[in-house]
């Protein structure tokens, strides 16, 4: 597989996993997937998509009152400002 094909494959896998989380209501895994999707987007150079994924993860983490993981996501968003 070429790098663009791998990137597309990863995006499809994340989308499938997120769909499963959304349909089953498993918010704990949804925020985790969104955060790591953001990390993948950073590696791909897709900063706008990364920001969106991190912001979605942060919203869920704050809603779950998960301050530890919310802090990780805030730090990731801050890092984007340095890119």
N, C-alpha and C positions, 0 to 999 in steps of 0.2 A: 504494500500500500504506500502511496505517496503521502507526504506530510499533509497536504490539503484533504486527502481522503480520510486520513486518521482523524483530523480535526472535525470533519463532518460526521464521522462515525461516533466520536465522543459526544458531540452535540446531540445526536440522535439518542444515545444511551442516557444522557442526562435528562432529555425531554421525556423519555419513557419512564424513568424513575420518578421524575417530578409529577407526571400524570398519575402514577400509582399512589404517590403520597397525597395528592389533591383529592383523588376519588375515595381513598380510604380514610382521609382525615388525620394522617400521621404527620402532624406539624413538626414534631421533634426531628424527624428525618428530612423533612422538606427544607428547613433552614440550613441544615448541614449540607445538603446537596446544592442549594443555591450559593452558599459561601464557596464551596469548592468548584462550582461552575464558574464563579467569578475568578477564581485563581487560574482556571484553565484559560479563560478569556484573556487574562493578563499575559499568560505565556504565548498566546496566539497574537498578541498585539491589538486585540479588540477592546480598547479601553472603555468605550461607551457601553458596550454590552457587559463588561465586567462591573462597571459602576451600577448598572441596573440590577444585576444579580446580587451584588453586595447590599444594595439598598433594600431589596426584597427580603433578603436574609435578615437584615437588621430589624426590619419591621416585625417579622415573625418572632425573632429573638426577644425584642422588647415586649411584644404582646404576651410572650410566655414568661416574662420577667426573668429571663436568663441573662443576668448581667455579665457573667464570665464570658460567654460566647459573644454577646453583644459587643463587648470590649474588643474582641479579636476582629470583629467585622468593622468596627469604627477605625481600628488601626489599619485595616486593609484599605478602607476608603481614604484615609489620610495618605497612605502610600501612593495612591493613584494621583494625588495632587502633585507628587514629586516627579511623576513620569513626564 
